[in-house]
């Protein structure tokens, strides 16, 4: 599952994580969702975890 986490050190920055590995840190939630969706599609994942909510990768 692809996960989006807020960066605790920098407000407004988000980490996109896949299988425990940080893929990239981006500024802005929308950019993080776009990147997470791309990662999910590339790795044939159906869900994204964002703010404790599970989102369908196609619904972003």
Phi, psi and omega in degrees: 000143177271139183232143175243125179235145173289141176281122184289341182270330185230119179294138178086358179254144183229146178256130174260121188238135175228125181052042176081001181249130177288119179281311181196153172252130183229158178263119178107136181294320181296319178296321178296319178295320178298314180295317180298321178296318177298315180297318180297315179297316182298323183258013177055041175266146183259345186229152176234133177262119182220121180055037179078004179248141177265126183243138172295135182298331180279347182270356185285000000 
